[in-house]
Amino acid sequence: MSLRIKLTLLNLLLILVVGVTLTGYMASMQQRDLLHEKIIRAQSLLDNLIIQNKEVLILKDDFALEISARRFIKNQDILFLLVEYGNHQLFVTEEDDKQSLQAIAESGQSESAFHNEPVRLLQKEMIVGDKVMGNYVLGLSLASLREKTAKTMERAALIASLLTLSFMLIALLVTRRMLRPIWDIGEFARDLGSGALGRQIEINRKDEIGRLADVMNWMSKELLTAQNDLVQKELLEQEFEIAQNIQQQFLPKEKIQVPNLLYETYFKPARQVGGDAFDFFQLADGKVGFMVADVAGKGVEGALGMIITITMLHTVISRGVNDPLKIMSEVNDELLTNLPGTMFVTMAFAVFDPEQGTLTLASAGHPEMYHMGAHETVNLFEENAGVPLGMVESELWETEIQRKVIRMKEGESLLIYTDGVTETFNENGDLFGDENLTSFLEENRLLNPSEFVQALVDRLDSFRGRGDILDDDITVLVLKHSA
């Protein structure tokens, strides 16, 4: 069965479910309203009857009472009327099966049935002063409710049938239009599998299907090139690494030489590709920017967000902006319109001034940054300080952001990391957490950046105890002020 037919049948099923549900709901609501209306009307008629017969009951005028009762049961849906007063009882009905109805009236139940039709009993006492002079029992037929409800069901079923046919036709047309490019891409992929490498598919669309076609065209070219140089096994391995290579192209390939500063980075995605990012930027006036970010999402989704974020950063910095708060504010504006779906980015940004030996820091919902001195380690920001990028307008975002300037003495270091460090789990499900991290910092804060990073990676590997299996992407950046 084709995908088009499956989608059409699924839409039809949903429409039928909604139609049946609405039809049942409409019938139920009408039946409830009609029942309420009938009961209110019957109670009103009974109240009027009691008022009219007050003196008749007091005088115990049987003849007048029976005339009044027979006139009363001519009202629509009134099956019978039972009046009990003193030692007397009057039962009036126009139905032939009087005995069955009288038994129902005397049963004391609020609901019953007569000839398989529902009957509602209403009871009212006539009280004069503190004395009960009489008791009225009214039998209300609910048979007409079934007829009216059935008519409503028929109308609703007709409307639902017409809507179903209309929506089914629309679903067929829309599904055909939507799936045609996918069908073409499928045929194109089949041709690729048959060895027709190098050819291109023409789909001029700006949406995800267009993007898929572009990727397929790119794959066709890449596979043709790889086929000429690699054996089948090597080709398979290269296809597996393509996504990872694309991400690596967006990460810095060389370090920036910075006077009076040593630094080291570590980056490892939980999968072949991930949502963590880091980068270095040569800013105006000899300053250098360092960025660590964590995009919500892992795998390809996270990598896509990472690529967009780094691209936006380079665009903003190319305008000459060198303040971390201003940089992130402008990137936030760009991500609001360019980041897919509900994705967002936490980011820490540090700008080092070699002449002043200062670091200007800003955090947007990122984990803590640690200033490691000769005698102590200081947490510079509260946990997850600020609001992540891509969530709210910059006017509101800037009111929550945190920005600090610190002077780095010789030998002092700064640690920036993503939450994959503290959210590492061991085989028992225990979290590495902030306590283990601060303990590690106290033991290793005086190491140079490369030694520090390697020691931290070793500590995490030892704690995890599961080889290279990561729970989350991990990124570490260590800056150290040197002479």
N, C-alpha and C positions, 0 to 999 in steps of 0.2 A: 504494500500500500504506500503510495507516494506521500511525501510530507504535506503537499498541498491538500490532499484529501483528508489526512489526519487533522490538520489545522482547521479545515472547514467543518469536519465532524465535531471537533472539540468546541468550536464556536457555536455550532448548532446545539450541542448538548448544554452548554452554558445558557443559551437563550431559552431552551426548553425548561431548564431548571428554574430560571428566573421567572418565566411565564407561568409555570405551574404554581410556583410559590406565591407570585402576586395574585393569581386567580384565587387560590385558596385563602389568601389573606383578605382579599376583597370580599369574598363570600362570607368568611367568618365575621368580618367587621360589620357587614350589612345585617347578618343574622343577629348579632349582638345588639345593634342599634334598634332593629325592628322589635326584638324581644323586649328591650327596655321601654320602647315606645308603647307597646301593647300593655305591659304591666302597669305603666304610669296611667294610661287611659282607663284600664280596668279598675285600678284603685280609685281613680277620680269618680268613675261611675258608681262604684260601691259606696264611697263617702257620701255622694249626693242622695243615693237611695236610703241610706241610714238616716240622713237628716229628714228626708221626706216622710219616712215611716216611723219617726220617733213617737208621735202621738198615737199612731195606729198600734204600735207594740204596747204602749202604756195601757191603752184601752182594750188590748187583745181582740182587735177587730179582725177576725180571720178572713172574712170576705174581702175587705179592703186590702189586706196584706197580700192575698193571693193575686188580686187584680194588678197590684203594683209590681209583684214579682214576675208575673207573666209578661207584663209590658217591658220589664227590665231585660229579660233573657232574649228579647228580639234584637238586642244590640249585637253587632258583628262579633263572632268568635266566642260568645258567651254560651257555654254548653249547659250549665245548670246553675241553680241558686238554692242553697240550703239555708233555711232560717230556723233557728232554735230559740224559743222564748218560753219561759216558764216550763210547764210540762208538755208544751206543744212543739211540734216540728212540722215545717212546711218544706217540701222538696218540689221544685218546679223545673221541668226540662221539656224541650220539644223533640228530643230524640226518642226513638222507639225502645231502645234498650235502657229503660229507666232504672231497672234493678242494678245493672252494672255501674251506672253513673252514681246512684245513691251510695253504693258500696265505696266507690272512690271518694265521695264527699265525706263519708263518715270515717274514712281511714285515718285521718289526721296527718297524712303525708303532704309535703309541699309540692311534690311532682309525682305524676303517674302517667298512664297511657290508656287510651280508649280506642279500640279497633286499630292498634298499632300506631296511633297518632299521639304525640306528646300533649299532656294536659298539665297546666300549672294551676295550683289551688291557692287562692288568696283568702285570708280569714280576717275578719274585723268584728270587734265587739262593740255593741252600743251601750254606752255607760251614761246613766243619768245620776248626777251627784256622785256618790261613791258606790252606786249599785249597778251591777251588770244586768241590763234589761233583756239583752238578746245577743245572739252570736250569728254572724253571717259567714257562709262559706261559698265562694264563687269559683266555678270551674272555667278556666280560660283555655280554649283550644289554640294550640300552636301549629295546627296543620298548615295554615296559610304561609307560615314562615318557610316551609320546605319548598313551596311553589315559587315564592319570590326569590329564594336563594338559588333554586335551579335555573331560573331565568337569568339571574346574574352570572352564574357559571357558564351558561350557554353563550352569553354576550362576551364574557371575558375570554372564553376558549376560542371564539371566532376571531377576536382581536389578536390574541396570542398566536393563532395560526397564521394570520396575515402578516404579523410582525416577523414570525419565524421564517416565512418564505422570503420576505423582503430582506431580512438580515442575512439569510443563507445566500441569496444572490449577490448581495454586496460583499459578503465574506469571500465568495468564490472569486469575484473580480479583483478585490483588494489583495487576496492571498496570491492570486496568479501574478499580479503586477509586482508584489513584493518578492516573490520567490523566483521569478524568472532569472534575475541576475545570479542568484545562488545556483540555479540549475546550470547556467552558463559557466560559472566558476567550477562547478562540479565536473562538467564535461572537460573543461580546460585541465583540471587536476588529473582526470583520467588519461588525457592525452599525454600529460607530463609523465605519468606512470608508465605509459607505453613507449616512452623514449623520445617524444616530440619536444625536446628541450630547446629553449631559445625563443620560441614563439611567444607572442604577447596577446593578452585579452583586452578588448576595448570596452570598458565600462566607465562612462563619464558621470560619476557621482561623487558628492562631497561627504557622504556619510560613512558608516562603518563598512558597508559593502564595498564602497569605492576604495576605502583603505585596504580591505582584504584583497581586492583586485590588484592594487599596487604592490602589495606584499607578494602575491602570487607571481606577478610579472618579474619582480626583483628575484624571487626564488628561481624562476625559470632561467634567468640569466646566470645566477650564481651556480645553479646545478649544471648548466652547460659548461661553464668554466671549470668546475670541479671534476666533471666527468672526463675531461681531457687529461687531467694530471694525476688523479687518484684512483686507486682500486676501490671496489665496492665497500670494503670494510672502512677504509679511510674516509670515504664519502659520507657514510652514515655518521661517523664520529664528528665530522665537520658540521653536518646539519644540526647535530645536537648542541654544538657550541656556538652557533650563529648568534642566538639571542644574547649570550653572555658577552660575545665580542662587541656587539652593538653597544651594550651598556658601558663596557670598558673604554670605548671611544669618547664617552662623555666625562670620564674621570681624568684628573690631571696626570699627564705622563711624566712630567719633570717637576722637580721642586724649584721654587723661587729662592734665590740666594738672598738672605736677609741679614744685614749687619746686626751683630750682637744678639742673634737669636738662633737657637737650635730647635728643630721640631721633627716629629715623626708621626706617621699615620698608620692605621691598620684598618682594612676594610674586608669583610667577608659576608656575603649574602647567605641567608638560610637555604636558598635554592640556587639554581644556576644564575638567576638574576634577582635583584631585590630592590627595596625602596629606600635604602639608606644612601646618603650622598655626602661627599666632602669636596672642597675645592679651595684653591688659593688664587688671590687676585692682587695684581700690582695696581695700587691706587695712586692718586695724585699726591704730590709733596713727599714722595719717597715712602709713603705708608704702604703696609701690606695687609690685606684682608684674609681671614681664615673662616671658612664656613663648614659647619656640620649640620646635616638635616636628616629628618626621618619622615618619609612619606607614608601616610596611612595605607597599608596594603603590602602584600608580599608578592613575589614572583613578577610576572609580566606587568600586572596592574601597577605594582609599586615602582617598577623600573620605568614605566611610562611617565608616572608622576615625577620621578626623579629627573628624567630628561627634560621635562617641561620646566621644572624648578630651576635647574642649572642654566637652561637657555634664557629664562627670564632674568636671572641674576646677571649674566653676562650683558644682556641688553641694558639693564639699569645702570650697571657700573660703567658701561661704555659712554654714558652721558656725563661722566665726571663726578658722580655721587660717591662720597667716601665716608659718610657717617653711617654706622651700622643700623641705627634706628631709621634713618631716611631710606637706606637701601631696602630694608625689609618692608617698610611701609609701601614703597613703590612696587616691590615684588608682590606684596599682598594684593594690590589692585589688579595686577596682571593675572594672578592665580585665580581670583574670583571669577574671571570670565574664561580662563583657559584650562583650568583643572577639571578633569572629568568627574561627573556625578557628585558624590558626597565626600570626595577625597579632601584631605587637608595635610598640611606640612608643619611639623615642629622644627624650629631652627635656632641654632646658636651662632652668633656672628661676633668675631673678634677682630679689631683693627689695631695693629702694632705700629707704634711710632718709634723707629730706631733712635732718633735724636733725643727724645724725651724719656725713652724707656717705659712708655705707658701703654696699657692695653685698654681700649674702649670696647665694652662688651654689651650685648643685648641678647635677650632670650625671648623666644616666642613659643611658649608652651613646651620648652625643651627640658630634659632632665638637668639636674644641678651641674654647675661648673665648680671645680675645686682649685683654689689657689694654694699651692704647696710651698711653704717656706722652709727655712732651716730648722725651725722649732715646732711648727704647727701646720695643720691643714685647715683651711677655711672654706666653708660652703658659701659661695658668693650669691646664690639665688635660692629662693624657695623652690620646692619641688614643683615642676611643671609651671614655672612662672610665666605670666603673660598668656595671650591667646594665640593658638596656632594660626599659621597663614592660610588664607583661602576660605575662612569661615565667616568673617564679618567685614563690613566696610572699614576702611582704614581710619575714618574719623572716630569710630568706636574702638577699633583695635589699638590705636595709639594711646588711649586712656588707660589701657591695661598693661602695656608693655613695660618691661623693666630694663633700665640702661645704667651701667656703672663704668667708672674709670678707675683703674688701679695702677699704681706705679710698681713695676717689676724690679726688684733688687737682683743683683747678680746671684745666680744660682737658684732663683725661685722659678717655679714652674706653674703652668695652668693645664688642667685636664678638662677636655670636652669629650663627651661620649654619647652614644645613643642607648635607648633603654634595653637593647639586646644584651648589654653587659649585666645589668642588675636583674634582668628577667631570664637569666640562664637557669635551667632546672637540672637537677641531678636525677639519677635513676629512681630515687625515692620520692620524687616530686617536690623536693625542697628547693626554695628559691635562693639564688646567690645573694640578692638583695643589697640594700645600702650598708648594712652592718658589716658584711664581709668586704665590701668595697672600701669602706673607711679604714678597716683594719689593714687591708693591703696597702693603702696610701701611707699609713703611719710607718709601715715597714720599708717602703720603697720610694718615698718621696724625693730622696736625694740622688736617685739614679739619673743618668742622662736619658734623653727621650727614647732612643732606640732600645736601650736596656730595659727601661720602664715598660714600654709597650710589649716587648717579648715576655717579660715577667708576668704581666697581666694576662696575656694570651695563654701562657702556660698554666697560670692559676685557674683560669676559666676551664681549660681543657681537663685539668685534674679534677675540678669540682664536678664537671658534667659527667665524665666517665663513660661517654658514649661515642668516642671517636669524633668524626667530623659532622655529626648530626647536630644542627643548630635549631634552637627554638625560635630565634628571631635573627634578623640581620644585625651585625655588630660593626660599629665604626668607633674608632678611638683616635683622638688627636691630642698630642702633648706638645706644649710650647715651653721652652726654657731660656731664660735670659742669661746670655753668656758675655764674657768680657770682649 
